[in-house]
């Protein structure tokens, strides 16, 4: 069973880096459900992207130590190259089968990179690897926001590009699992479970279909994310209201040069999770 102690040596407090954006916009229809992105929105993601972070000597050193601990007969650079190749190869296969934005299940990729280990060992290695290449920490006031939504009777869910380790973050940092925090299991949609990644609208459609069955219409759903392409665009295409989280310069993705995002604007922009609490009270 994976626990917080297994990665405690990698955990370090992080603070968001301010952006130049300011809060603006407003919620129109009364909100019945809030759906969240995870990385860069509810949790600070220190790297921005894996490749950039692995250029730093301290991260490479930690990775070499991890390989020695698990008796992996590869150096860090070769491991990264094989991991990247494995992911790209899996993506190409999925695209050839008609998947527009494919996602891997990282367990299977690691099996091709380091060997046919049993699942528990593979996941433990993958978990520690993830903490080395992408340290995370709760965004300020995360607990307050979830408590407000929970006590206000709002449905809560997640639509996120994420692997199996994502739910563990909530348990470790907030001392409660997703259900205890108020998330509806039927509305927790992780990319690895479906083989599809954002910005595909298919993950959002899964949540929308679930909500429709219980009488919640798309215009009463608010989606919060940090990426104009991966979050705001598909949320708006699904009919949700969309909130751009612009509270951390590491992870804010405005995508100004991406043609797909032209003409797309969020309904609201927030730079602090407390701002969403106030907006939801209106």
N, C-alpha and C positions, 0 to 999 in steps of 0.2 A: 504494500500500500504506500503510495507516494505521500510524503508529508512535507511540511514547511521546512523542517530541519535539513532535509536533503539539499535544499538550495539556499539555506540561510546565509552561507558565506558569500553568496552573490548579491544579496539584497542590500540596496543602499537607498537612503531617502533621496528623492528627486523633487525638484520644484519646477513648475511650468515656466517657460520663457515667454514673456509678454510679446504680443504681436502689435501691429499698428492699427488693427481694426477696432471698432467700438460697437457696443450693443446697438442694434437697431431692428426695426420691423415689429410686427405684432402677430399674435395668434388670432385667427378669425373664428372659425367654428369652435365651440366648446370641446375640449379634448377629453376623450374617453380612454385613450390608450397612448402610452409613450413607448416607443421602440428605440433601442440604443445600439450604436456601434461600440466596440470595446477599446481597441488600441488607438491611442491619440485622442480619445474622447472621454471615456470613463477612467482610463489608466494612462498615465504619462508613459510614452514609449521613448526611451532615451536614444535610440539609434537613428530613427527615421527610416533607415533601410539596412538590411543585414550586410550587404557588401561594403557599405561605407564604414560601418563599425569595425569590421574585421581588418581594416587597415591599421588599427591602433595596436601597438605592441602588447599592451597589457591584456587585451582580449585574446590575442594570438597565444600568449603565454598561458593563459587560463585554459585555452582549448587544448594546448599540448599536454597540460597536466591532466585534463579530463581523459584524453586518449591513453595516457599512461595508466591511469586508474582503471580503465575498462579494458586494458590490454589490447587496444586496437593498433594493429601494425600499419598505421598510416601516419604521415605527418599532417599538420593542420592544413597546409596549403592544398595537399592532395585531397584531403577529406572535403574541403570546401568545393573543390573542382568537381569531385564525384557527386556531391550533393546537388550542386547546380545542374550538372548534366542529367542526373536522375529526374529532377523536377521538370526540366525542359523536355525530356523524352516523354514523360508521362503526359505533359501538356499537349505535345504534338499528337500523340495517339488519341487523346480525348477530342481534340479539334477535328481530327480526321473522321471521328465518329459523330460529329455534329454538335459538340458542346461549344457554346460561344465563348465562355470564360471559364475554363476548367480549373478545378482545385484538386490537389492531391490529398491523400491521407498519409500523413508523414510517417506513420509506422511502416507502411509498405515501402516507402522510399528508403528509409534507413536500412531495411532488410537487404536492399540491393547494394547499399553502400558499405555496410560493415558486416554483413553476414546474417544467416538465419537464426538470430537469437529468439528466445521466447519473448512473448509480447510484453511481459512485465519489465524485463531487462531493457528491451528496446525503448519502452516508454520512459523509463528512468533516465536512460542516456539522453533521449530526446528532450526531456524536461530540463536537464542540466545544461545541455547545449543551448536551448532557447534562452535560458537565463544569462548565459555568457554573451550571446550575440545580440540579445534584445532585453536588457534590464527594464523592468517596469515598476511603477509605483502608483498608488491611487491618486487621481486628480483631487485637488482640494475640494472639500465639501461633498464628495461622492456619497458618503453615508447619509448626510443630511438630505440630499436630493432623493435618494431611494426611499428614505423614511417618509418624506413628504408625499411621494407618489403612493406609497403603500397605505399610509394612514388616510389619504384622500380618496381611496377607493379606485384609483386608476389602474387599469390593466397595464402590466409591464412585460416587455419582451426584449429580445436581442436579435438583431440581424447583423452578423459580423463575419468577416473573413478571419477564421480562427481554427486552431487545431484543438485536440483533446485537452490541452493544458489550460485553456482559457477559463473554464469554470473554477479551476483551483484558485485563481487569483482572488476571487470573491471570498472563498472560504478562509484563505490565509490572511488576508488583510482586513476583512470585515467580520471574521469569526462567525460566519453563517453561510449556508449554501444558497444557491440561487432561489430555490423555493422559499426558504425561510426569509429571504430578503424581499420577497414579493413577486418574483418573476414567475410567469405562467410557463410551465414546461412545454406546453403546446406552442408557445410563441418564442422559444429559444431556438433560433435557426442559425446553425454554424455551417460554414462553407464545406468543411471537411466531411460532414455527414451526408452531403448531397452531391459532392463532386463538381460543384458549381461555385464560382466566386463572384462577388461584386466586381464590376458594375452590372452584371446581369440582373435583370429585373425578376428572375425566377425565384430567388430567395425571398424577395419582397412579396411576390405573389403568394408564396406559401403562407406567410404571415397574414396577408390580406384575406386569403380564403378561410383561414382559421377564424379570423375576426368576423367575417361575414356570417359564418355559421352561428355566431352568438349575438348577431344583431348590431355589430359595430361597423359603421361605414368608414370608408377610407378618409374622407375629409375630416373625421374626428380623431384621426391618428396623427401623432407628431413623431417624426423620426429625427434623432439627433446624431450627427456625425461630423467628422472633421475634413472630409474630402469631397470637393465639388463633383468629381467624376464618379467615385465609388459610392457616395452616400446621397448627396443632394439630388443628382440627376435621376437615379432609379427610384428614389422615394417620391419625387414629383411625378415621374412617369406612372407610378402606381396609384397616384391620386392622394398620397399622404401630404400633410403639411410637413415642411422640412426646416430644421434648425441647423445652422452651421455653427459648430463649436470652433471658435477662433481664439482659444485661450492658451495655445502653446505653439511657439514658432517651429519647434522640431517637427511637428506632425501636421500642421495646417497645409492643406493642399488646395490651392485656389484654381489651378489648371487653366490659367488665363489663355494659354496658347493652344488648348485642346478644342478643336472644332465642335466636338460633341457637347461642350459646356456653354457654347455661345447662346445667349438668350435665356439661360437658366439662372435664376436667382433664388436664394433661400427666402422663406417667409420671414425668418428671424435670424439674426446673428447674435451669439452670446460669447462672452470672453471669460465667463466665470459661471460655474454650475449654480451658484446662488441666484443668478439672474433668471434662470429657468424656473426656479422655485417661485419667484415673484410673478413671472409671466403666467404660470399655471394657476395662480391664485386669482387672476383677473376674471 
